[in-house]
């Protein structure tokens, strides 16, 4: 991933109709217990596309990486499910929701419940 990331338009801030399908895709994945802001990663991405709303950081970050969308999310998984399989399902659902064959997804597991 490049460090010179430019915003992609016309996606809207988290909480908007444009961001809801990505968050819904994550929350609807078997084995996902919680979704957190990928804040540590977002601070390194100068071209953040989905800005924080009302001081809260978005749960799903999307940036333009050389003309391709890059999606980042941090999750907590349930110990009742395989963490690796859960992360893979989240990535697959986000790739499908992004609806762009060049999209990339970064899923970070922050916690296992």
N, C-alpha and C positions, 0 to 999 in steps of 0.2 A: 504494500500500500504506500502510495506517495505521501510526502509531507506537505505538498502544495495542493490542498484540496479546495476546490471552488464550490460554492453552493449550487445545488440543482433546484430548479423551480418547476412547478408551482406548489410543492408540498407545503403544508401548513403546520403550525405548532402542534405538539402533543395535545390531545383532547379534541382536536379537530376531526372532521370526517375523514381526512386523508390519513391520519395517523392511527385511527381506531382499528382498521383491519389488521395492521401489523401487531398491535398490542393484543387484540382479540385472538390472533393466530397463536401467539405465545401462551396466553392464559388458557386457551382451549386445548393445549397439548397435554396428553396423559403424562403424569409424573412431575409437572411443574407445580411447585408449592407457592412460590412468590416470584415477582418480577421487580428488579431494582434498576435504578438508573445506572447506565454504564459510565458514571461520572469520571472515574479515573482515566478511562480511555478518551472520553470526550474532551477533557482538558488538553489532550495532545492533538486534537483534530481542529485546526484553525477554521476549517470551512464547514462547521457544524450547520446542518440544514434545518434540523428540527430544534429550534431554540427552546429554552426553558420558558415556562408560562407562569407568571405570578410568583417568581422566585423558586419554583420547583423545577427540578431537572427532569427531562423526559425519560420514560422507561425504555423507549426504543429510540436510538439515534440513527439518523440516515445522513450520509454525506455523499458528495460526488467524488469519485476516485477515478479521474481521467475519463469522465464521460459515462462511468458505470456507477450505479448506486451501491454503496457499502452500508450494511445494516449492522448495528452493534446492540447487544442486549446482555444483561446479567440476570441470572436466574438462581432460585433455590429449588432443589429437587426433593422429591419424596424418597425416603429410604426404602419404600415398598416397591420402587421401580428401579431399574438399572439407570444410573446417572448418565452413562455413555449413551445408552439408547434414547434417553429423554433429550439430551443435548442434540443428538442427531435428528430426532423428530422435530425439535424446535427449528433447527437450521433448515430442514426440508420444508416446513410450513412457511417460514419467512421467505425462502427462495420462491416458493409458489406464489405467495402474496405480493412479492416485489414485481412479479410478472415481467422480468427482464432477464434474458439469457446470460447477460454479462454481470449480473448482480453477485456480490459477495456478502457473506454473513459471518459475523464473529459472535459466537455464543460463549459466554464465560459463566462457569458455575461458581457462584459465590458461597453457597452453603448447601448442605445436605441435611434435611430434617428427618 
